[in-house]
Amino acid sequence: MARRVAVITGANKGIGLAIVKGLCKAGYSGDVLLTARNEKLGLEAVEQVKAEGFKNVLYHRLDICDQGSCSELKKFLEKNYGGLDVLVNNAGIAFKVDATEPFGEQAEVTMRTNFWGTLWVCHALYPLLRPNARVVNVSSFVSKRSLDKCSPELQAKFRSTEISEEELCLLMGEFVAAAQSGEHEAQGWPNSAYGTTKIGVTVLSRIQARVLNETRPSDGIILNACCPGWVRTDMAGPKALKSPEEGAETPVYLALLPEGVKEPHGQIVWDKTVQEW
């Protein structure tokens, strides 16, 4: 039998590194692939995990914003494992509250990583998902807050159970264009680049779960979005309420859902509890 493998993106620090450690501590019975853009930081993180006694952690470079990098990871997994058992799409960015970059620039850069990067990883790796695989897309409670600030028309689109991936991609592009022209609020969008990208991640997860139900109904693959909470990381700052280990609890819980369970699937999960979208 091929060896099991879990892939965690953006895993050299913060919540991503805590998810790697959480899987190891839970006794994950396979290799854990810690991925990051920066090879030096990624290798240092692997050594840190190994120093804690976990030898099944490997590094592989992945820049989620580079479709060629996503393709290289796919080839590595095909060659060495023949498939994929766990994928945690954790990589993401946020500008600081006091960032001086124009809002349109913040929107484009944040969208490229948080939404498009996540989507490109999914397109590359989903064909490798084995039966009973688990996929976790790390979103945020800010996605729900931002959804509530959208116009009723946009809210209806994002809550629709029939919205397609293509329609969602067009909407994400419309937000960036509106942000660059300074008309996003007039067009019904929230004034949060990060929040809007995470609306994209949550809705993408709902779409992907629906497509899995249609295309692989008997394979037992479970896919969810999750919110780690407000976590003390470089992104959120030192005043956040949760430690990275606490932030990793829900992603790890979803990544290790036992074989045979049907739910949660296609949900946004916070503190191991399904939230209303």
C-alpha positions as CSV (number, residue, x, y, z in Angstrom):
1,M,0.0,0.0,0.0
2,A,1.2,3.5,-0.8
3,R,2.3,5.6,2.2
4,R,-0.3,8.1,3.4
5,V,0.6,11.8,3.1
6,A,-0.7,15.1,4.5
7,V,0.2,18.5,2.9
8,I,0.0,21.7,4.9
9,T,0.5,25.0,3.0
10,G,2.1,28.1,4.6
11,A,3.5,25.9,7.4
12,N,6.9,27.3,8.4
13,K,5.4,29.3,11.3
14,G,2.2,30.3,13.1
15,I,-1.0,28.3,12.6
16,G,0.5,26.3,9.8
17,L,3.4,25.0,11.9
18,A,1.0,24.4,14.8
19,I,-1.2,22.2,12.4
20,V,1.9,20.2,11.4
21,K,2.7,19.6,15.1
22,G,-0.9,18.9,15.9
23,L,-1.1,16.2,13.2
24,C,2.1,14.6,14.5
25,K,1.0,14.7,18.1
26,A,-2.3,13.1,17.1
27,G,-0.3,10.2,15.7
28,Y,-0.9,10.8,12.0
29,S,0.0,7.5,10.3
30,G,1.9,8.9,7.3
31,D,4.3,11.6,6.2
32,V,3.4,15.2,6.9
33,L,4.6,17.6,4.2
34,L,5.4,21.0,5.6
35,T,5.3,23.4,2.7
36,A,6.5,27.0,2.5
37,R,7.8,29.5,-0.1
38,N,11.1,30.1,1.7
39,E,13.3,27.0,1.7
40,K,15.5,28.1,4.6
41,L,12.6,28.9,6.9
42,G,10.8,25.7,5.8
43,L,13.8,23.5,6.6
44,E,14.4,25.2,9.9
45,A,10.7,24.5,10.8
46,V,11.1,20.8,9.9
47,E,14.2,20.6,12.2
48,Q,12.2,22.2,15.0
49,V,9.4,19.6,14.6
50,K,11.9,16.8,14.4
51,A,13.6,18.0,17.6
52,E,10.3,17.5,19.4
53,G,10.5,13.8,18.4
54,F,8.5,13.7,15.2
55,K,10.4,12.1,12.4
56,N,7.7,11.8,9.7
57,V,7.9,15.5,8.7
58,L,9.4,16.5,5.3
59,Y,9.8,19.9,3.6
60,H,8.7,20.7,0.1
61,R,8.8,24.1,-1.4
62,L,5.5,25.6,-2.4
63,D,4.6,29.1,-3.5
64,I,0.8,28.9,-3.8
65,C,0.8,32.0,-6.1
66,D,3.0,30.2,-8.6
67,Q,1.0,27.7,-10.6
68,G,4.3,26.1,-11.7
69,S,5.2,25.5,-8.1
70,C,1.8,23.9,-7.5
71,S,2.5,21.6,-10.4
72,E,5.9,20.6,-9.1
73,L,4.3,19.6,-5.8
74,K,1.7,17.6,-7.7
75,K,4.5,15.7,-9.6
76,F,6.4,15.0,-6.3
77,L,3.3,13.6,-4.7
78,E,2.4,11.5,-7.7
79,K,5.9,10.0,-7.9
80,N,6.5,9.4,-4.2
81,Y,3.0,8.7,-2.8
82,G,0.6,8.1,-5.8
83,G,-2.0,10.2,-4.2
84,L,-3.0,12.6,-1.3
85,D,-4.8,11.9,1.9
86,V,-4.9,15.2,3.8
87,L,-4.7,18.8,2.4
88,V,-4.8,21.8,4.7
89,N,-4.9,25.0,2.7
90,N,-3.5,27.3,5.4
91,A,-1.3,29.8,3.5
92,G,-2.6,33.3,3.6
93,I,-1.7,37.0,4.1
94,A,-3.3,40.1,5.5
95,F,-2.2,43.7,5.4
96,K,-1.8,45.5,8.8
97,V,-4.6,47.9,9.8
98,D,-2.2,50.8,9.5
99,A,-0.8,49.7,6.1
100,T,-0.1,52.6,3.7
101,E,-0.6,50.8,0.4
102,P,-3.6,51.9,-1.6
103,F,-6.7,49.8,-0.9
104,G,-6.8,48.7,-4.5
105,E,-3.3,47.3,-4.2
106,Q,-4.1,45.6,-0.9
107,A,-7.2,44.0,-2.5
108,E,-5.2,42.6,-5.5
109,V,-2.3,41.3,-3.5
110,T,-4.5,39.7,-0.8
111,M,-6.8,38.2,-3.3
112,R,-3.9,36.7,-5.3
113,T,-2.7,34.8,-2.3
114,N,-5.8,34.0,-0.2
115,F,-8.2,33.1,-3.0
116,W,-6.4,32.6,-6.3
117,G,-3.4,30.8,-4.6
118,T,-5.7,28.5,-2.7
119,L,-7.7,27.8,-5.9
120,W,-4.5,27.0,-7.8
121,V,-3.4,24.5,-5.1
122,C,-6.8,22.9,-5.3
123,H,-6.8,22.6,-9.1
124,A,-3.3,21.0,-8.9
125,L,-3.9,18.6,-6.1
126,Y,-7.5,17.6,-6.0
127,P,-7.0,15.0,-8.8
128,L,-4.7,13.2,-6.4
129,L,-7.2,13.0,-3.5
130,R,-7.7,9.4,-2.5
131,P,-10.9,7.9,-1.2
132,N,-11.6,9.1,2.4
133,A,-9.3,12.1,1.9
134,R,-9.8,15.2,4.1
135,V,-9.5,18.8,2.9
136,V,-9.5,21.8,5.1
137,N,-9.5,25.3,3.7
138,V,-8.5,27.8,6.4
139,S,-10.9,30.7,6.2
140,S,-11.8,33.2,9.0
141,F,-14.6,34.5,11.1
142,V,-14.0,37.8,9.3
143,S,-15.5,36.2,6.2
144,K,-18.9,36.0,7.9
145,R,-18.5,39.5,9.3
146,S,-17.7,40.8,5.8
147,L,-20.5,38.8,4.2
148,D,-23.0,40.6,6.6
149,K,-21.6,43.9,5.3
150,C,-22.2,43.1,1.7
151,S,-25.3,44.3,-0.2
152,P,-28.3,42.1,-0.1
153,E,-27.7,41.2,-3.7
154,L,-24.1,40.0,-3.0
155,Q,-25.1,38.2,0.1
156,A,-27.7,36.2,-1.9
157,K,-25.1,35.3,-4.5
158,F,-22.6,34.2,-1.8
159,R,-25.2,32.2,0.1
160,S,-26.6,30.5,-3.0
161,T,-26.3,26.7,-3.1
162,E,-26.0,26.8,-6.9
163,I,-23.2,29.4,-7.4
164,S,-20.5,27.9,-9.6
165,E,-16.7,28.2,-9.2
166,E,-16.7,30.3,-12.4
167,E,-19.3,32.7,-11.0
168,L,-17.3,33.0,-7.8
169,C,-14.1,33.8,-9.6
170,L,-15.9,36.5,-11.6
171,L,-17.2,38.1,-8.3
172,M,-13.7,38.0,-6.7
173,G,-12.4,39.8,-9.8
174,E,-15.2,42.3,-9.7
175,F,-14.3,43.2,-6.1
176,V,-10.6,43.8,-7.0
177,A,-11.6,46.0,-9.9
178,A,-14.0,48.0,-7.8
179,A,-11.4,48.4,-5.0
180,Q,-8.9,49.7,-7.6
181,S,-11.4,52.3,-8.9
182,G,-12.5,53.3,-5.3
183,E,-16.0,52.2,-6.0
184,H,-16.2,49.0,-3.9
185,E,-18.4,50.3,-1.2
186,A,-20.8,52.0,-3.7
187,Q,-21.1,48.6,-5.4
188,G,-22.1,46.9,-2.2
189,W,-18.7,45.4,-1.1
190,P,-17.3,45.6,2.4
191,N,-14.3,47.7,3.1
192,S,-12.1,44.7,4.0
193,A,-9.8,43.1,1.4
194,Y,-8.9,40.3,3.8
195,G,-12.5,39.6,4.7
196,T,-13.6,39.6,1.1
197,T,-10.9,37.1,0.1
198,K,-12.0,34.9,2.9
199,I,-15.6,35.1,1.7
200,G,-14.1,33.6,-1.4
201,V,-12.4,30.8,0.5
202,T,-15.6,29.9,2.4
203,V,-17.8,29.9,-0.7
204,L,-15.2,28.0,-2.7
205,S,-15.3,25.3,0.0
206,R,-19.1,25.1,-0.2
207,I,-18.8,24.7,-4.0
208,Q,-16.0,22.2,-3.9
209,A,-17.9,20.0,-1.4
210,R,-21.0,20.1,-3.7
211,V,-18.9,19.1,-6.7
212,L,-17.3,16.2,-4.8
213,N,-20.8,15.0,-3.9
214,E,-21.7,15.0,-7.6
215,T,-18.4,13.6,-9.1
216,R,-17.2,11.3,-6.3
217,P,-20.2,10.4,-4.3
218,S,-19.0,7.1,-2.9
219,D,-15.4,8.1,-2.1
220,G,-16.0,9.4,1.4
221,I,-14.0,12.6,0.8
222,I,-14.8,15.3,3.4
223,L,-14.0,19.0,2.7
224,N,-14.7,22.0,5.0
225,A,-13.7,25.6,5.6
226,C,-12.7,26.6,9.1
227,C,-11.9,29.5,11.3
228,P,-9.0,29.1,13.6
229,G,-10.0,32.1,15.7
230,W,-8.1,35.2,16.6
231,V,-4.6,33.7,17.0
232,R,-1.3,35.3,18.1
233,T,0.7,35.2,14.9
234,D,2.8,37.6,12.9
235,M,-0.4,38.4,11.0
236,A,-2.8,39.0,13.9
237,G,-0.3,40.4,16.4
238,P,0.5,39.7,20.1
239,K,-2.9,40.8,21.5
240,A,-4.9,38.0,19.9
241,L,-6.7,35.6,22.3
242,K,-5.6,32.2,21.1
243,S,-2.2,30.6,20.9
244,P,-1.2,29.0,17.5
245,E,-1.7,25.6,19.2
246,E,-5.3,26.6,20.1
247,G,-5.8,28.0,16.6
248,A,-4.7,24.6,15.1
249,E,-7.3,22.6,17.1
250,T,-10.2,22.9,14.6
251,P,-8.1,22.4,11.4
252,V,-6.5,19.3,12.9
253,Y,-9.9,18.0,14.1
254,L,-11.3,18.4,10.5
255,A,-8.1,16.9,8.9
256,L,-8.5,13.8,11.1
257,L,-12.2,13.2,10.9
258,P,-12.6,9.4,11.0
259,E,-13.4,7.3,8.0
260,G,-17.1,6.8,7.5
261,V,-18.4,10.1,8.8
262,K,-20.7,12.2,6.5
263,E,-20.6,15.5,8.4
264,P,-19.5,18.2,8.7
265,H,-19.0,18.6,4.9
266,G,-19.1,21.8,2.9
267,Q,-19.4,23.8,6.1
268,I,-17.6,26.6,7.9
269,V,-16.4,25.3,11.3
270,W,-15.3,27.3,14.2
271,D,-14.2,25.8,17.6
272,K,-15.2,22.4,16.2
273,T,-18.7,23.7,15.7
274,V,-20.6,24.2,12.4
275,Q,-21.5,27.9,11.9
276,E,-24.4,29.2,9.9
277,W,-23.4,30.9,6.7
